[in-house]
């Protein structure tokens, strides 16, 4: 199983999925709780979205997120650990580095949704692939899908 993380300054989103891409556990939690998940959940591989500035000026939040990425990396005892850059997600899922979050979400829905082809979530009575997903969880899942596709 793969633990994919979209890190943030105070909270991070995660998806744990199998080789079949099916999300098994999802969430957005405080970073301290993310450390507990990393240390206690059963997974074989860790993949984290890595920061890149591409020559642009960055602020405090970027550096704080980088500190959390390092803490998550060190806390994991996974057999395999990897980073995925956002530009790689965009190219893998959308074929363009100019893709936005909306484009990535549409690409994921087009690829995985079974019956709710508009938002991929379905309903409580009839859940689809992305039932329970929220903004940052989509980003964590994009990390997982890109990692699996690139392996």
N, C-alpha and C positions, 0 to 999 in steps of 0.2 A: 504494500500500500504506500501511497505517496501523500505526504503532508506538504501542501503548497500554501505559502504565506504572502499576502500583500501587506507589507509592514507600514506602520504609521508612527507618528510622534508619541501618541498616548494610547492608541488602539490599533489593533491589526486584525485583518480578516484572514480566515483560513478555510481550506477545503481539504478533506481527506478523501481520496478516491482510489479505486482499484485500477488495474491494468485495462479494464474495460471502459475507463473514463467516467464511470458512474459515481457521482458524489455520494459519499456515505455519511459524512459528518461535515457540517458547515457552521460558520459563526463569525461574529465580530466581537472581540473581547478586549478588555484592558490588557496592556502589554505584560503586566505581571501575571495575569491569568494565561496569556499565550505561552509564557515560559513554563507554566505548570503543564499545559497541554503538550508542549514539546518534550518535557521530561517524563510524562506519564502515559501518553497514548501509544498505541501499538502501530507503528509504521516502519517501513524499510528505507524509504528515501525522503529526503528533505529538499525542497526547492523554494527559494526565496526570490522575490523580485528585487533586483539590485538597482541602486540609484546611478544615474549618469547625468552630467550637467551639459555635455557637448559645448563647453566653452562659455556657457551662460553663467551669470552671477547667481549664486544660491544663498538662501537665508538660513536662519537658525534651525527651522523645521527640518531641512534636509540633513543637516549634521546630526540632529537628535535622532532622526530615523536611521541614519547610518550606524549610530551607536547601538540601537535596538537590533539592527540586522546582525551586528557582531555578537551581541548577547544571545540571540536566537541560535546563531551558527554554533557558538561554543556550548550551548546547553544541550544540543542534540547529540545523541549517540548513534544516529542513523549510519548504516553501512555506506550509503552514497549521499553526498550533499552537493547541490548545484545552485548556481545563480541563473536567473533569466532576466534579461534586460527588456524594458518596455518596447523598444524598437523591434526586437525579435518577435515579441507577441504580435505586434501590429503587422509585421511582414508575414508571419505564419498564418494568422487568422484572416487578414484582410488583403494581403498582397501589396500594402503600401505603408510607408512610415508616416504618412499624413493622417492615418486613421485616428478617429477619436473614440472615446469610451462607448458612444452610441453605436458606432460601426462595429466595434468588437462584440458588443452585446447582440446585435443583429446576426453577426456571423455565427456566434455560438448557438443562438436560437435556431437559425437555419440548419445547422449541422446536427443538433441533438434533440430538439423538441419533437414530440410524437404527435400531439393533437392540438395543443394551444400554440399555433404558429404565430400569434401576435406577440405574446410576452413570455411564452415558454413555461409558465408557472402552473397553469391549470387552476383547479379549485381544491378545497379541502377534501371534498367528496371524490374528485377526479384529478389528483395531482399529476403534473407533467414533470419533465426532467429537472426543471429549475424551481420547483416548489420551495418556497422559503428563502430564495435568494434576494439579497438587497445590494445596493450599490457596490460596496467594497468587496462583497463576496464574489460578484461577477469578476472583479479584477483578480482575485485569488484563483478562481477557476480558470481564467485565461492563462495564468502562470502554469497551472497543472497541465492543461491541454497542450500548451506550447512545449513544455518539457517532455510529455509523452510523445508528441509528434516528432520531436527532434532526436529522440533516442535511437 
